[in-house]
């Protein structure tokens, strides 16, 4: 996820490696609590309640129900978060960056033979994340506002309108950036964890026997006594670990050490205390389920807790929204999606970005879910499928990293992967049965995103192959023009192209129609590396073909925003002397037309053309001065 505050990137390796002290660790821990753990930190609002209802089958639970659900939650948090993510996944960083697409890029860089398969796995994982990004703000804010019904039942008709108002305000302020409010994210969320931990600790005294849930045998009892009920219960229990994927997604923003310390010192203990407190409260009140999170704070603490819960859910939603921005930028850079407008909202934090189109789509999707489901219990059924799918894709990619990069023995890597995959598949299957109860919502979102990525990747490849067949090799053209040059004009022409081996279409049209050639011509390609950041020393590569032509390749990391003029300035250090004021950039603007002989289905061809037309202008995306650009239009059929 993108950083939601001015906590900074973990540029200091000591901040990311356990065992090295850093004065920034405390600040980064506070930032991680506010951004990384916002989602999982709001799970106590609904996770225990929904799991207990699934286990009990009605609104009254037995002691075995309570202990079984608590034991499932405790061990799910322990195995999935503490063992899988903290001990293993966080170590699979791509030069300090994490997330599904980072892991995919890392795995592909070490395993070229299965590049296509790994690309598909990464795309599936990213698509699942968008399903989570749609549901998280809806269920989190809705569940917090529902606390007002405990304060006064008369508030019930206003739950959905107030939720929509909060969400509308949240999405509308995205264009201003998060820097102005980010400084309070960490302190508020830290106070939230301490408050829910204290609330749970106080109520454990209602029935101290609830601590018996630490015994994993209660998990075995739940799974074996009534498998059908256990199946549904396990699906609901997974709500307690939603948000765990943020640990890896935000790795690059805070570093491994602050994330690990924040979990072990504050987040994990406070979550456990609250869940045990809710369990003891239910047992102390005759097994009546109700809404234990808010009811155990009845009295003077109820209203402050509702307000604090609302603030915490807004922060959790903010983290997911900025995460969607960050993931979309990565997907665009890796050519999994068309170019989209990226606005930087901070002069000092490159990760603080705003993507208007993504923000609008998220807002529409989230509000539609609130209106369609109306209550958090309904949304709980839709939650979980996308998250479990994302976690399963992470496990698959982690296995490739274990074998190809860490060089683990097959037996060790397979055994550990089998444990994680069994848990992931178990949770996924337990959640997939909720498709008709609302789970279809996240699957529809994931399918739309995956279909869009697949269409863009396939269409782009098809377009590249089609245009390359009709182009002349650049080396041949440069050689011929060196022998017999047309009329030349002073200055430098830079031709942007995606294929450095072929003569750009803009160059060919310029020669055909204008019959002139610039004194110096650079064939420029911009590539994205399968690593987050590229040092300036490796940014530009120049290959001189003759006195008239040269190839220039600029490489950017998938976490970087391409800035062609700034990168070209580096070329001066490599001996290329040019004046930007006498330089013209030539771009080809393709108009794509359908072809009767296309190998793509008709619907996919039309969708690809729609995506291509909606892509952000290359001049804007590469930050080229508009006054220096000449665009030459061409038509291509696919």
Order of alpha helices (4+ residues) and beta strands (2+ residues): alpha-alpha-alpha-alpha-alpha-alpha-alpha-alpha-alpha-alpha-alpha-alpha-alpha-alpha-alpha-alpha-alpha-alpha-alpha-beta-beta-alpha-alpha-alpha-alpha-alpha-alpha-beta-alpha-beta-beta-beta-alpha-beta-alpha-alpha-beta
